[in-house]
Structure formats: C-alpha cells, structure tokens
Amino acid sequence: MLETASMISRDMPRKIFSVLLIFLLLFSQLLVSFPVFIFAASSPWSQTDWSGGDGQTSWSTTNKFSTSSSVITSTPGQVTLAATSGWYDASWGYRRKITFDNSAQAENLTNFPVLVKLDSTRVDYANTQNNGEDIRFTDSDGSTLLSYEIEKWDETANSYVWVKVPQIDASSNTDYIYMYYGNSGVADAQNASSVWDNNFKSVWHLKETGAGTLGEYKDSTANVNHGQGGAGTASSVPTVTTSGAIGNAQTFDGGDYIANNTVTFPFAAQARSVSAWINIPSYGTQSIFSYGTETTSHRYELGIRTGGYVVAAVNGGAGGTSSTPASGWYKVAITFNGANVMDHKMYINGVEKTLVQQAGSNVAVNTTETTASQIGRNVVANLFLVGSVDEVKVSNSVRSAGWNAAEYKSESDTFNTFGSQEAYSLLSPGTLTSSIFDTEYTSLVSWGNLTYSQTTPANTSISVKVRTSNSSTMTGASDFSSCSAITSGNDISSNSCVTDNHRYVQYQLTLTNTDGLSTPTFEDISLAFTGSSSTPTVDLESPGINSYTNTLRPIFKWKKAVGDSDYDLTIDSPSLGINQNNGDFTLTDIPITGTQTYSTHKYDVFYDNFSDTDTTNDFISLVTKSHSDWGGLENDGKAREES
C-alpha cells in the first residue's frame, strides 16, 4: 500500500494540524480533496513475451511492443540481438553474394541452373569442409534455401556447383543469391535431381571414370537415364580427362561411346533441345549425341559433318552451320519445335547461327522416337566421334535464344560476380521500445520498483530505461537518450525521466555486444505502481473560527474501485517542511464492502448503494468520531480553524 508523502507524528501540537486545515479550507472554499491511496488492480505491469511483433495496438496486448531495431523477438519470452541482414543460420560463419548479369537477355530465366565456379579467390577453402559438405545457397532474402549439386570439389584448384535459381529477371544485372559456408559439423545437403526441373530429360556431366559398368555415367535428373561405357565392352569405354569445359569430360578415340540403354526418350511433343560442350581436333562425319533408328523410329542426331559443320540430322537430312567453329572447347545447342529438319535452330557459344541445308532433303522429324540414346556414336551408321565431350543436356522444351545465351555465359564463367566474404555477426546495439502503458489512473500515481530478468554472457550488456508522461502519446516525455539506466530491483520514482502522478509509462531496452558474436537475452520485466481510484471529498463545516468541530466532523467519501482489497487513509502536511514527522492522522484496513454501517471507536463507515446490482455507483463514506471517543492523546478526531 502506498500512502502520501510524509505524515505528521501523532504527538505534534494540534495547532500544526490546524494550520494545515486552514490552508486547505482557504484553498478550496471549505471543499477539500484528500487522497485515498490504494493498490491498483493492474499493478504491477508485467511483460514476458514480445513475439507478437512491433506496432502497438493496445498496452493490454501482452506480446506486442512499439518499435524495435536489430533485435529478434520471434522466440516467445526472449529478446536477443539480430544477425547480419537476415542471416540464414548462425551456425554458418561466412557467406558471399553472387550477382548475375542477365542484362543482355530480354526475358526472365525461370528455374535456371546457374553454374558457380569456385577457386581460392572466391571462397576461403580453409573455412569449408573438405568436400564442401557445408556449402549452402539461398535466394536473395538470405534465408530461402536453393537446390544445388556439387559436380566437382577441388580445394587445390576449381570447384563447380550447379544452383537452381527460381528467377533471374530480364535485362537485370542486380539479381543475386547468397553462398553460405563455414559450418564444420553439418552434413552434405546437395540434391542433384532437384536442380534440374521436369523439362530436363537427361543431364550428363560426364565426370566419371568408366569401366564398362552398368549405370556408371550418372544422369543428374530424376529420370535416372544413366549410361554405360561401350555398352559393357571395356575397349570401347571413353577416357576421362580433367581438362574438360567444366571439370572432367570424356575423350572418344573413334571407337568409344556411351550407351544409355535403360531409359529412352519418348517425346510426347515435337519440342526438344539438345546441347553439349565439344572439343574436336579434326572434322569429319561424326556423331556427338543420337537416338532412334531409320528403320524403326527415325534417327535424331546432334553431330559433325565433313568441313566442320555442326548439324542437326534426321534420317539422312541435315541442317547445320555454314562455317567451321573455332578450335578448342565450344558449346553447341539445337532446338526444335516444327515439322522438318530445317525447322531447327542452332546456337554456337550462345549465339544463334543461320541454318543451312547440309545433307539430304528437308525431311520430316518423327515425334515418337523411343530407342535409347548414345553419346559419341551414331546408332545407325556407327559414326564414332574423335574428340572430347562435356555436359550433355536433353530437354523436352524449346530453349529460347535468351536461355541459350545466358546458359553459355553461366557455363563459361562470365555470368556471375562474387562479393567479398561476409562474416556472421550480431548487430549491436539493438533496441526495443515498449508499448505505452496506461495505468488508467487520472492522478496520484506513485511509481515503485522495476524488476527484470536478463542473461548477459561475456562481452554483452543490457540497459533498461523508463519514462513517464500524462500524454497517451508520450508528448512531453523525456527522450530516452537523456534517461539513466535502471538496475533491476530499484525504485524508479527518483529517476530523472520518471514523475509521480504521471498516468502513462514506457520502457526501452538496449542490447549490446563487443565481440560481434555473443548476444544477451532479455526475458521479462515488471513495474510496480500504486494510485488512487478516485479523489474523496472532505466536507468540513466549522462552527466558527477557533472552534472545534464537535457534532459535525470531517467526512471522507470515495467511489469503490474494482479489485481493491482494503483502504488506508492518511492526512499529513508536506507543506510544513521536510523535517515534519509522519502519522498525524492515519486510519488503516478500512473494509471495501458491506451493507450496514461498520463502526470502530475512531470512525464509522457507510456503504452507499452496495445493496443493488449496479456496482458503478458504489460509494464508501467515512465519518470520524469526536476526540473523546479516541482515547489518550489521539484527539485528532475533530478539526479546528484558526484565525
């Protein structure tokens, strides 16, 4: 229970008390207000959860707050420091931003497999696991994980990782993803088949060392169209080379090939695309990739013809480039969505080439080929390849000019730009400003102890500040920057930003660290206060100057507040100075409810309107008895005006 400031001692001369009454009577023209002090029903104000987020709706919404910066409140019952700009997971120590240059393509690239080529300038291998098990990729939000496939991880040279990016905008050079690493305890999470969507029917990276074993050349799609060197004949198995266009590749000597015998290509529609990287030392009539036969389902082929022409060949008819590509590694691609062989489009290093009739006639393309495919050999005429092949892809969709151009840029390592390494850190300082709490008392609020719970590891700290105001928007309140921090368990009433009798209160947390890695944790806060439910009136009627009140004694009346337990009444005179004793006039444990008069030797209590069902007009009146009833020296039951 909170009483008024200082109380005059019971043994002080009655004259001092009379001086007080004279002052009050003159000030209020015989109608004087004395406070009845009670504990508020809602005291203390406590908050133990901030997971509702910022944006105050009402102080009674117990998991909301006003504003915050650089803190996390999503875990119920905790306020902690936030990590760097939406960091995926604190268990990963580092990340790099990878930005794409799609500025030359006037179309969005959807579910686009980007090749991320790494070396020691693009990733600190000392901060990764030995086989890249901890590598992760997220979208630009820093948290949405993306599917990826590690084709090759070589910490002494280059590593190659394919990442499925949901969308890269047309004409953009600002879209980006993040690459995370630096987690020594996490397991590998790559998922190759998720990188290549349903439009990809087969993707062979051709990185394996073959021996003629069934399924040894892996198809990375979900179609598991794996290949077998030489169809099981060891002498016809191609040789792996580490000098491929992208990591390893396969070298064919004119008698080698890979047979993909287990799964065929039943294209339900005409649309299709085939691409590969090739390195051909000399040109003749050779086959890069083919399937079907002229006698059963019409041969379909991506190949080379004498003179160095890259061709799309169907049943002896061929359309191809009109000039010989440059030597060394280059990317070839054909797309088809028509009726005849000359309806193909051909791309060399991402650039569309004019198609020229190279052989036979403009024959029709069958749309129901079902025979298994081969790499490095024509399935009909035994046209073998002399040269190297890497990254063979087959799709049942027509890859656009923009797609082919971007794919070449990605695979030739001119599509990506790598940002500098970012280390995980916790932002500091972080702040949280509470909702504005309404005590619902219009006056006579007295602030008490502030208590809170916190965990502060080494290099961390938490500061708690409180301010008050009589404005529901805290107008006129001190700025938090000028307020002193309050230690848990201390009375806030002496703080420079807190004023007794203010109705509204607000607190602010500041969390800090000095190492960038540790966070303090704030868990709950409670603020005690007391106030008056109303201001009772004291009606003193004096029989005359210098006369004591005998039959007409002081009457105190107030409205009952919901939730009160009992009342204490104290009258004193702070105006008499700081050295005055307390307790001139004190009545304690006044009952809060009744239907009949409650009487003691010092006072009578009357309960007005308590017998009806309407609690809004319940009043308590207290009348002091004459001094003769008090006994001893406690004769303050009557008052006197002095001239």
N, C-alpha and C positions, 0 to 999 in steps of 0.2 A: 504494500500500500504506500502511496506517495502522499505526504502531507505538504502544506505550504512551506515557505522558506524557513524563517526562524520563528520560534514560539516563545512568548514571554513566560517567564517562570511563574509558578503558582503563588510564590510568596512576595511578588513585587507589589508595590503600593497600588491601591486601586486607582489612584489619581493618574497613573501612567495609562492604565487601561481606559480611563475616562477620556484622556487626551485623544486616544485612538478613536473613540466613539464620536467625539466632537468633530474630528476631521472627516470621518465617514459621513456623518449627518449633514455637515455643511456641503460636502461634495455632491451628495445625491438627494438633497432636499428630503431627508428622512426616509428615502427608499434606497437601501444599501444592498450590494451584492456581495455575498460571501461564498467562496468556492467550497463545494463538497467534493473531495478527491476520492477517486475510485480506481481500481484496476480496469483497463479497457478489456472488453470481451475478446478482442483480436490481438492482444499483446501476449507474447512477443510476435513481431513479424518475422517469419522464417521462410527460407527458400532452400530447397535441397536438390533442385533439378532445373536445368536450363535447356533441355533437349528440344523444347518447343520452338526454339529459334528466336531471332530478333524481330522486333516490330511489336511494341506493346499494344495489347488490346484492352487489358484491364489488369490492375495490380493483383486482382484475385485469381488471375490465370497463373498458377504457381510454377509453370515451367517455361515462361516467356521472359524476355528482357527487352530493353530498348534498342541498344546498338552494340556491335562488337567489331573488333578488328584483330586479325591474326590469332584467333583462338578457335578451338574446337569444342562444341557443346553437344555433339550428337550422342555421346555416351551418357546415358541418364546418370545424374548425380555427380558429373565431373566437368570442370573447365580446365582445359590444358592448352598449351601453345600449339599453333598450327604449323604444318611443314611448308616448305617452299612451294608456292603456287600449285596447289593440287597434286602433290607428290603421290605416285601410285601406292607405295608401301614403304614404311620406314625401314624395312629390312633390306631394301636395296639402297646402297650407298651413293650411286652415281647415275647420271643419265646424260644423254646428248640429244639435241634437237636435230632432226633430219628434215630439211626443206626441199620440196620438189619444184622443178622447173617445167611446168606444163604450159608455159606462155605461148608456145608456137602452135598448140593444138586447140581448135575451136570447139571442143566437146568435153564433157565430163567423162572421166575414166572411172567406171564403177567396178568394184571388187577387183581392183587392178593389182596383180602380183609385182611388187617392186623388188628389184634385186639390190640388196645392201652389201656393198663390198667393203670389207674392213681391213685395215692394217694398223700398225702401231701408232700411226698419226691420227687415227680415227677412233681408236679405243685403246685404253691402257690395259693391255693383257694382264698386267700384274694385279689388276682389280677384278679379274674374271676367273671363273673356274676353268680348269684345264681344257675342257671340251665345250665351253660355252653354255654349260647347263643353266646358268643363272641369267642368261640373256632373256630380256622380255621387251615387247614393243607395245606401246599404247597409242591410241588416237590422240589428237591434239589436246584433248581435255586432260591428258596426263594420267588417266585412270582406267579408261576402257581398253581392255586387253585385245590385241590383234593376233590372229593366227600367223604362225611363222614356221619355216622349215630351214634347218641348217644343212646346206649342201656340202660345205666343207669348212672345217675349223682348223686353222693352222696358225699358231701363235708366232711362228718364225717368219711367216710371210703374209699371204692374203687369206681371209675368210670370206665365205659367201653365204648370205642368208636371204631367203625369199620371204617377203612380208605381204600379206593380203591387206590392202588399204581400201576401206569402204568406198571412198570417193575422193578423187582429186579434181578440183574444179577446172573448167575450161579457161584457157587464157590466163592461168594463175601461176605465179611464181612464189606464192606465200603459204600454200598449204603445207602442213608438216605433221610429223609424228614424233614420238619420243622413243629412244632406245635406252632401257634400264639395264644395269649390271651392278656387280659388287655385292653379291649375297653368297657367302661361302657355304651355306647349309641347305640351299634349295635344290630340288630335283629338276631334271630336264622336263620342259613342258611343251616342246615343239609338237605340232600336229600337221604333218605334211598334207594329208588329204583335205584338210580344211582350207589350205591356202588356195587350192585350185577348185573353182566352183564347178557346177554341173555342166557348164559349156565346154569344159576341158574333158576330152575323152581319154587322152593319154599325155603324160609328160615324162620323158626320159631324160634325166640329167647325164646319163652315160658316164658316171664317175667310178663305176665298179671295175674290179679286176676279174675278168671272166675265166671260166674253165670248162664251159660246155654244160654247166649245171642248170637244171630247170629253174626258171624264175630268178636268175641271178642279176639281171638288169632291171632295176626296180622302176615301176610306174608310180609316180608320186600321187596320182589321183586316186579316188575311191574305187576306180574301175579295175584296179589290180591287174592291168594288162602287162604283166612282167615279161621280159624277154630272156631268150636262151642263146648263148653264143654258139654259132654254127649249127643250130638246131640239135646240139648234142655232140657234134663232131669236133673234137679238140683242135684239129688242124685248121678249122675254119673259124676259130674264135678270134675276134679283133684284139688288138693290143692296146692296153690303157696307156695314155700319155698324160703327164702332169702339166703339159703346156697347152691346155685347151683354151677355148674362148672364155669359159667360166670354170675355173678349176680344172678338174680332169676331163678328158674326152677319150674317144675311141678312134684308133687308126686302123684303116682297112687296106689290105695289100693286094686287092684284086681277086681274092678268093674267100675273104672273110665276110661274115654277115651275122646279123642278129635276127632270130625268128621269134616273133611274138605270136605263138601258136595257140595260146589258151583262150584268148578273147578276141573277137572280131569287131569290125566297125559297121554295124547295121545302121547307117544314116537313114533316119526316117524322112528326112527332107533333103533338099539339094544343098542347103547351106553348109559350108565347111571352110576350114582354114588349116593350113599345114605350114610349119616353119622349122628352120634349123640353122645352126651355125656350121659353116663348112670351110675347109682349107684344102684346096685341090691343087696339087703341084703341076699336073698336066691334064688337058681336057680331051675327053673322048666321049663316046656314048656310054654313060654310066647312070646308075640309079642311087639316089640318096634315100628315098623312102617310097615304098609302094605297097599296094594291096589289091586283091582281086586277080582274076584271070580273064583273058579274052574269050575263053570258051564257056565260062560259067557265069561270071558276074561283072565282066568288063574291068580290065586293069586300070588302076588310077595311080599316078606317079608324080613325084617331085624329083627331077633328075637333071642331068647334064648331057648336052649333045656336042658332037664334034664341032670345034670352033669356039667352045667355051660358053655356049648359051645355056642359061638356066631355063628349064622348061617345066610346064605343067602338061603331062602327057596322058592321053586317054585312047586306048585301042589303036595305037599307031598314029593318031593325030596329036600334034604338039604345038603349043603356042608358047613363045618364050621371049627373052630379052634379045635385043638386036645388037648388043655389044658384049664383049667379054668383061666380067667384073675384074676389079683389081686383085692381085695376088694376096695371099695371106688369109686371115680369118675374116669372113663377112657373113652377114645374116641374110638368108633368103626366106621369102614367105609368099605363099599363094593363097588366094581366097576365091570362093566360087559361090554364086547364087543365081545360076542361069540355066541354060539348056545344053549349050555346046561348049567345046573345049576353049573356043576363043572368047567365051564369056568370063574367063578367069581375069583376076587382077594379080599383078606380080610386084613385089617390093624387094629392093636390094638396099640393105642398111637403112630401112625405114622409109625409103623414097620410092614412090610408085613409078614403074617403068612401063613404057609402051609395049604392048603385047604384039608379037609378030608371028605369023604362021611359019613354023619351023619344019614341020614334017606332016605328011599325010593330009587329011582333009579336016574340015571343021566338024568333027564327029560329035554325036550326042553323048552326054555324060549320064551313065546309069546311076540311079539314086538308091540302089538296093544292094551295094557291094557287101558281101558277108565273109569273104575269105580273110584269114588272118594276115597281118602285115609283116613286113620285113624292113630292116634298116641295112643299107649298104648293098642291096641286091634287088634286081627286078625279078618278080616271082614267075614271070613267063619265060623271058629270053635269057635268063642267067647273066644279066648285065651287072657285073660287080663294080664296086667303087674302089678307086685308088685315091686315098686321101683321108682326111680326118673329119669327124662329125661330132657335134656337141649340141645339147639342148634341143631335142626334137619334141615338138608340141603338135597335137592334133585337137581341133575343136569342131563342134557341130554348129558353130555360128560364124557369121562373116565378120572378121575383124576389120574395123574401119581403118582409113588412112591415118587418122589421128592415133588410134590404138597402136598400129604398127610403128609409127614414128616414135611414140612415147616408149614402146617396148624396146626399140633399138637404143634409144637414149639411156634407158634404165640399165640395159644389159651391157652397154659399152661404157658405163660409169660416167655419164655426163648429165644425169638427171637429178642427182642428189647433191645437196650441200650440207656439210656437217657443222653443227655449232660446237662451241667449246664445252668441255666437260663441266657439268654442274654437280656439286657435292650436296648430298642431303643435309638439310639444316632445318632447325626450328626457328621460325620468325620470332624476333624479340625487339621491342616489347609487344605483348598482346594485351588488349584491353576489353573489358565488358562493362557496360553501363546498365544498371538495373532499370526495371520499370519504376515509375513514380508511385510510391505507396501512399495511400490516403488513410490516415488514422481515423477519419470520419468524426473527429472532434474539432469543433469550430474554435476552441480556445483552451487554454490551460493544459496544454500537452507538456509533459516533462519526460525528457529522453533519459534512458538508462544505459545498461551495459550492452556492448556489441560483442558477440561471440561468433567464431567461425572455425572451421577445420581446414587444414591445409597440409600437404606433403611437399617439402622443399628439399630435394636432393642437393648434393654439392653443386655449386655454380648456378643456383636458381634462387628466386625470391618471389614473394607476393606482397603487394601493397594494397590496402583497403582504405578507401576514403569515403566519407559520408557528408552530405549536405542537406539542409532543410530549407523550406520556403512556405509561405502562405498562399502560393500560386500553384494551381494544378499543373502548370507547365514549367514550374520551377523558375518563373520570371523573378528576377531579383536575387536568386540564389548565387552563392559564390561559385566561381569557376573551379572545377576540381583541381586544376593546376596550382591553385593557391591554398589548397587544403592540406592539412597534415595527415599523414597515415596514422591509423588507429590500430593498436595492438589488441588482439583478441582478449576479451575479458575486462576491457576498460570501459568506464563511463564516458559516453561521447558528449555529454552536455557541456563540457568545458572546451570542446574543440572549436576553433575559430569559425568553422563553416556551419556550425550547428547552433540553433537558437531554440531554447524552450519556448513553448506556446505556438511554435510553427506547426501547421497541420500536416504538411507533406514532407516526405523524406526520400532520398535516393542514394544509392551507393555505387562506387566504381571500383573494379578490380584491375590491377596492373600486374601481369605475369612477365617475368624476365628470366633470361639466362645469359651467361657469359661465355659459354663454350659452343653454342650453336647446335648442341645435340641433346641436351637434357631439358626436361620440362617439369615445372612444379605442377601440382594438382590441387585445385580448389574444390571443396566438396559440400559445404553447407554454411549458412550464415543465419544469425538470429539477432534481432534488435528489440530490446525491451523498452517499453514506454508506458506511461500512465497519463490519464487525462480525466476531465470531468465530463460526465454525461450531460450535465446542464449546469447553469448558474443559479443556485437557490436565492430567493429573495429574503431579506431580513427587514421586517417592518417594525421599527422602533417608534413607539408613541410615548413621548415624555410628558409627564405631568407638569413639568416646568423646569426651568433652569436650576441646576444644583439639586434637583430632586431625584431620588432613586425610583426606578420602575418597580412597583410592587405587584399590583394586580395585572398590569399589562406588561408582559415580559417579552423578550425577543422571540420571534417566530421564524424558523428556517423552513423553507419549502422547496422541494425539487421533484423533477419527474424521474420515475424509476427507469433505469437503463437495463436492457436485456443482457443477461449473463453476469450481472453483478452478484457478488457473494455477500458482502455486507458493506456498511459505510462507516467512515471515520469523519469527524467534524473537528476542525481546528481553527481557532481565530487567534491571530497574533498581529504584530505591527512592525513589519520590516522598516517602516519609515522612521522608527525611533533610533535606528542605528545598528551597526553590526555587533555591538557588544551586548545587545539585549539577550536575556535568557529566553528559552523556549518554554512553551506549555502553559501560557496564561489561561487558555480556555480550550479544553480538549474533551471530546466525547467519542468513545470508541464502540465498535461492534454493534452499531445500530442495525436492527434486523431489516431485511429488504422487503418483507411481505407480511401481511396479516389482514384481518378483517375487523379486529377490535383494537382498542387503544392499548398500546404497550407502554408500561409505566415503570420508571425507576425512581430512586429518591432524588435524581437530578433533573429528569426531563420526562415528558410524555410524548409518545409518537402516535400520530393519527394516520390511517391509511385511507385515502380518498379514492373511491371508485374501484377498489380492489375486488368487490363482490360481483361485479358484472364480468361479461366475457370479453369486453373490449379493453385490451391492455395498453392502448395508445394514450389513454387519459389517466393512468395510474399515477397519483402523486403521494409523496410522503411529506408530512409536516411534523416538525419537531418544535416543541414549546419548552423552554427552560423553566424550571420551578424557582420559587423565591429562595434567596440565600439561606433562609432559616432551615430549609429542607436539606441543604447540602452538608452541613456539619463542619466543624473545625474551621480552618482558615479558608476553605474553598467557598468563598462567598461571592463568586463572580456570576452567580445566577441572576443578578439584577444589574442593570446598567445605569449610569448617571451622566447627564450632560453637565458640562461645566462652562461657566461664562468666561 
